[in-house]
Amino acid sequence: MPFGQAFRILITREFRIELRQRVTFYAVALLALLLILLFALLLSDDISLSVELKVGIWWSSVLLSGIWLVHQSIHKEHEQRTWISLWLAPFPRSALYATKSLVCTFQVFVLAVGLYPLTWWLFGWKITTWIPFVGLCLLGSLSIAWLGCLFAAATPRRHSAQWLSLLVYPLLVPALLCTVQGVSAASYPDALHTASAWRWLRLLLVFDGMVVLLGLWLFEPLSTPEES
Amino acid sequence: MKKFSLLALGCGLLFGLCTWLVVRAPNEFTMGLIQRIFYIHVPCAMLFFTMAFVAGGAGMVLLVRRSMAAEPWMKTALELGILFGLCVLVTGPLWGRKAWGHWWVWDARLTTSLILWLTLVMARFAHAYGGPGGAQLAAGLSIFGSINVPFVYFSVSWWRSIHPEPDVVRTLDPAMRPAFWGMTATMALLCTLLFVLRLRMARLEQTIEEHTVEEELE
């Protein structure tokens, strides 16, 4: 089956499933909310926080909950034995990976943008240039979802949650740095910081480009059981 | 084995000669004696990157061509990458303490080097404890680790960094060059020696594992 046709079928399926079973997204959103609230409680009003720290708290919450979302998304497929059916279906495996990752990207992006008002209210962090902010959120979500899906599909079934965190966090550090630094720069009104935000966005774009290309190429060999 | 003993002896003699060259090299103008750690730090970094590339290449062969012959190569490169990476991460702070006044700063070069080292450690960990499919996971991580190498190398130019620029070797004082290149050649020889020995051991381990599986099946 051609990639485009498989992609259309699979993306519809993924969105339908996520719309029907919203429980994972709600649970993950609640986790992210709790993390932000915990940080707000720990760091009381009398401590003045830098913008970078506020952005760091927000993005760490997105990252932790995003990885959990990706894990749940793949784990659900394994549990309900749909993954093996998809694996046996005549779809190009890269289409399977691309659709799963895209749906996860969308969910992580919604989570990131949705958490911003709460962070703004609790920590008084205000965005001044919106376009780089949205771009950085989107690309940051993309790196979490695409790297997460690639390794979630390949990790040993038992203890997969622990494995996924161990494997993916070191790889995600460049994306984490780019997003936090870029969004922090987008929080200042001057032109110098705006230019810096765009620079971080471009760097993240390069990183994500490599992740997507490598992911599409490696997904099948990485997830196929070893022949001995 | 005799061949290896001779190579090891040669390597030891070269180390002696290079130590003498390092002692004789002139003091650097601003940092003085502590700059001599450079003769260990930079060759180790070169080998750290090389081993990351070898592990990535072997990982690619393992995943794409499904060739288990690449597994010992990947395993060996990962272990030596971790070893030389550790040397870089130990000698760097020793130098930094004297040069910058801090053991560690969250500078771009230092952070990306640590990430690369952690990736190699995770890959080896996945290989050892990942069970069936652990080698594939390790291969995937090794490939991602090897694409991080250019990021580590160019991080000094891309971000504001207090770490010296990569052209430091090119612009080195001619009087310091024999000590530096001598030490680099010796370290490369030591790395090759360790690589060949470990590769041989890894292949034997693989053969034993295959035989054990066959016996269990019988």
Interface residues (C-beta under 8 A of the other chain):
Chain A: L150 F151 A154 T155 P156 W163 L166 L167 P170 L171 V173 P174 L177 L203 M210 L214 L218 P221 L222 P225 E226 E227 S228
Chain B: L63 V64 R66 M68 T111 T112 I115 L118 T119 M122 F125 A126 G130 G131 P132 G133 G134 A135 Q136 L137 A139 G140 L141 I143 F144 I147 N148 F151 W158 V213
